[in-house]
């Protein structure tokens, strides 16, 4: 697990709309975790929260179309 993987995941959420949509459409944390791991990302809930806390407001707006902050869409519950 790594901070680097968490950062790469958030960057992909911002730049890949199809990936973003698939993450948001996962029905629960378990499905989200499996999808994210299958996509090659490995990070803990603490790591994604830490990275999410490092983002500026404008960067957070870009994650999941502005509708998904780390805790509000369950990304903090990935692991």
C-alpha positions in Angstrom: 0.0 0.0 0.0 1.3 3.4 -0.7 0.7 7.1 -0.8 1.9 7.1 -4.4 -0.8 4.7 -5.4 -3.4 6.8 -3.6 -2.2 9.9 -5.5 -2.2 8.1 -8.8 -5.7 6.9 -8.1 -7.0 10.4 -7.4 -5.3 11.7 -10.5 -6.9 9.1 -12.6 -10.3 10.0 -11.1 -9.7 13.6 -12.3 -8.5 12.7 -15.8 -10.4 9.6 -16.8 -14.1 10.2 -16.8 -15.0 6.6 -17.6 -13.0 5.3 -14.7 -14.4 7.9 -12.5 -18.0 6.9 -13.4 -17.3 3.3 -12.7 -15.8 4.0 -9.3 -18.8 6.2 -8.4 -21.3 3.6 -9.6 -19.9 0.8 -7.3 -22.7 -0.1 -4.9 -20.6 -0.2 -1.8 -17.1 0.0 -0.3 -16.4 -3.7 -0.9 -17.2 -3.4 -4.6 -15.3 -0.2 -4.9 -12.2 -1.7 -3.2 -12.3 -4.7 -5.6 -12.7 -2.5 -8.6 -9.8 -0.2 -7.5 -7.5 -3.1 -6.8 -8.3 -4.7 -10.1 -7.4 -1.4 -11.8 -3.9 -1.7 -10.1 -4.2 0.6 -7.2 -3.2 -0.4 -3.6 -3.6 2.0 -0.7 -5.2 2.1 2.7 -8.2 4.2 3.9 -5.7 6.3 5.9 -3.5 6.9 2.8 -6.4 8.0 0.6 -7.7 10.3 3.4 -4.2 11.8 3.8 -3.8 12.4 0.1 -7.4 13.8 -0.1 -6.5 16.2 2.6 -3.5 17.5 0.6 -5.7 18.5 -2.4 -6.7 22.0 -3.0 -10.4 23.0 -3.3 -10.2 23.1 -7.0 -8.5 19.7 -7.2 -11.2 18.2 -4.9 -13.8 19.7 -7.3 -12.3 17.7 -10.1 -12.4 14.4 -8.3 -15.6 12.5 -9.4 -17.1 15.5 -11.1 -17.1 17.6 -8.0 -19.7 15.3 -6.4 -17.3 12.9 -4.6 -15.0 14.0 -1.9 -12.9 11.3 -0.2 -15.3 10.7 2.7 -18.6 11.7 1.1 -18.5 9.0 -1.6 -17.0 6.3 0.5 -13.4 6.4 -0.8 -12.2 6.6 2.7 -13.9 3.3 3.2 -12.0 1.5 0.5 -10.1 -0.7 2.9 
